[in-house]
């Protein structure tokens, strides 16, 4: 077999096909319609929650998603948490402090002094610690939040660090 035989059928293109994670939406319902059964569990209306999800998956910050939906940023964060996104502003040590406050081992004043969190961050961390994501709601919007990492330019940038640090 010669080189000409190996190269047979190869074609040159001007641009590379965009590769990414394939997402499949097998539902005919809109995002708002899929969130309707969970209206009582969400901190905002299903339409507002759908707007939060849409803007968030487009790469907007949580505050901007809340403004786009007409809700407070904390409400947008709570919505994302209930739909399975990790939004806690607390690291491991701060989470322990929040848990100690929830258990009654610390007063709120002591907990705020010990944690590096602001009052708003502390309140959100307490919400995250006391409310589990809704498995059914997560299943209803399955794949929507996964698209966020596909839209990020370098989804693993924080995991691999800066290559110049190795020089």
C-alpha positions as CSV (number, residue, x, y, z in Angstrom):
1,X,0.0,0.0,0.0
2,X,1.4,3.3,-1.1
3,X,1.0,6.8,0.3
4,X,-1.5,7.7,-2.4
5,X,-3.7,4.7,-1.3
6,X,-3.6,5.8,2.3
7,X,-4.5,9.5,1.4
8,X,-7.3,8.5,-0.8
9,X,-10.6,10.0,0.4
10,X,-9.0,12.6,2.6
11,X,-10.3,16.1,2.1
12,X,-9.0,19.5,3.3
13,X,-11.4,21.9,5.0
14,X,-11.1,25.6,5.9
15,X,-12.2,25.2,9.4
16,X,-12.4,22.6,12.1
17,X,-15.7,21.1,13.2
18,X,-16.6,22.4,16.7
19,X,-16.5,19.6,19.2
20,X,-18.3,19.6,22.5
21,X,-20.4,17.6,24.8
22,X,-23.6,16.6,23.1
23,X,-26.7,17.3,25.1
24,X,-30.1,15.8,24.2
25,X,-33.4,17.2,25.2
26,X,-36.0,14.5,24.6
27,X,-38.8,16.7,26.0
28,X,-41.3,18.7,24.0
29,X,-42.0,21.0,27.0
30,X,-40.4,24.3,27.5
31,X,-38.2,24.9,30.5
32,X,-40.9,26.8,32.2
33,X,-43.4,24.0,31.7
34,X,-40.9,21.5,33.0
35,X,-40.5,23.6,36.2
36,X,-44.3,24.1,36.8
37,X,-44.7,20.9,38.9
38,X,-42.0,22.3,41.3
39,X,-43.5,25.8,41.6
40,X,-44.2,25.4,45.4
41,X,-40.6,24.2,46.0
42,X,-38.9,27.1,44.1
43,X,-38.2,30.5,45.7
44,X,-39.5,32.2,42.5
45,X,-42.0,31.4,39.7
46,X,-41.2,28.8,37.1
47,X,-40.9,31.4,34.5
48,X,-38.4,33.4,36.6
49,X,-36.5,30.1,37.4
50,X,-36.3,29.3,33.6
51,X,-34.9,32.8,32.9
52,X,-32.3,32.3,35.7
53,X,-31.3,29.0,34.2
54,X,-31.1,30.4,30.6
55,X,-29.0,33.3,31.6
56,X,-26.7,31.2,33.8
57,X,-26.1,28.6,31.1
58,X,-25.2,31.5,28.8
59,X,-22.4,32.4,31.2
60,X,-23.9,35.2,33.1
61,X,-23.0,35.7,36.8
62,X,-25.7,34.9,39.4
63,X,-26.4,38.6,40.1
64,X,-27.0,39.2,36.4
65,X,-29.3,36.2,36.1
66,X,-31.4,37.5,39.0
67,X,-31.7,40.9,37.5
68,X,-32.7,39.4,34.1
69,X,-35.4,37.4,35.8
70,X,-36.5,40.2,38.0
71,X,-35.5,38.5,41.3
72,X,-32.9,39.2,43.9
73,X,-29.5,37.6,43.3
74,X,-30.0,35.5,46.5
75,X,-33.2,34.2,45.1
76,X,-31.4,33.3,41.8
77,X,-28.7,31.5,43.8
78,X,-31.3,29.6,45.9
79,X,-33.0,28.6,42.6
80,X,-29.8,27.3,41.1
81,X,-29.0,25.4,44.3
82,X,-32.4,23.7,44.3
83,X,-31.9,22.7,40.7
84,X,-28.5,21.1,41.4
85,X,-25.9,23.7,40.9
86,X,-23.2,24.3,43.5
87,X,-23.5,27.9,44.6
88,X,-22.4,27.9,48.2
89,X,-20.1,30.8,49.0
90,X,-18.6,28.9,51.9
91,X,-15.5,26.8,51.9
92,X,-15.0,23.7,54.1
93,X,-14.2,25.6,57.3
94,X,-17.0,28.2,56.8
95,X,-19.4,25.4,56.1
96,X,-18.5,23.8,59.5
97,X,-19.0,27.1,61.2
98,X,-22.5,27.5,59.6
99,X,-23.3,23.9,60.6
100,X,-22.3,24.6,64.2
101,X,-24.6,27.7,64.2
102,X,-27.4,25.6,62.7
103,X,-26.9,23.0,65.4
104,X,-27.0,25.7,68.1
105,X,-23.4,25.3,69.2
106,X,-22.6,28.9,68.2
107,X,-24.5,32.2,68.3
108,X,-25.0,34.0,65.0
109,X,-22.7,36.7,66.2
110,X,-19.9,34.2,67.0
111,X,-20.4,32.4,63.8
112,X,-20.2,35.6,61.7
113,X,-17.0,36.6,63.6
114,X,-15.4,33.2,63.0
115,X,-16.3,32.8,59.3
116,X,-14.9,34.9,56.5
117,X,-18.4,35.3,55.1
118,X,-20.5,38.5,54.9
119,X,-24.0,38.4,56.3
120,X,-25.5,37.8,52.9
121,X,-23.0,35.0,52.1
122,X,-23.7,33.5,55.6
123,X,-27.4,33.5,54.9
124,X,-26.9,31.8,51.5
125,X,-24.6,29.2,53.1
126,X,-27.2,28.5,55.8
127,X,-29.8,28.0,53.1
128,X,-27.6,25.6,51.2
129,X,-26.9,23.6,54.3
130,X,-30.6,23.4,55.3
131,X,-32.1,22.7,51.8
132,X,-31.3,19.8,49.6
133,X,-31.6,20.1,45.9
134,X,-34.8,18.6,44.5
135,X,-34.0,15.4,42.7
136,X,-37.1,15.5,40.6
137,X,-36.5,19.2,39.6
138,X,-32.9,18.3,38.8
139,X,-34.1,15.5,36.6
140,X,-36.6,17.9,34.9
141,X,-33.9,20.2,33.8
142,X,-31.3,17.5,33.2
143,X,-28.7,18.7,30.7
144,X,-29.5,22.4,31.0
145,X,-26.8,23.1,33.6
146,X,-24.4,20.7,31.9
147,X,-24.4,23.0,28.9
148,X,-22.7,25.7,31.0
149,X,-19.4,23.9,31.1
150,X,-19.5,23.4,27.4
151,X,-20.0,27.2,26.9
152,X,-17.0,28.0,29.1
153,X,-13.8,28.8,27.1
154,X,-11.6,26.7,29.3
155,X,-13.7,24.6,31.7
156,X,-10.6,23.1,33.4
157,X,-8.6,26.2,33.8
158,X,-9.0,26.3,37.5
159,X,-8.0,22.7,37.8
160,X,-4.8,22.8,35.8
161,X,-3.5,26.3,36.9
162,X,-1.4,28.6,34.9
163,X,1.1,26.8,32.6
164,X,3.6,29.7,33.1
165,X,3.9,28.7,36.8
166,X,5.8,25.7,35.7
167,X,8.6,27.6,34.0
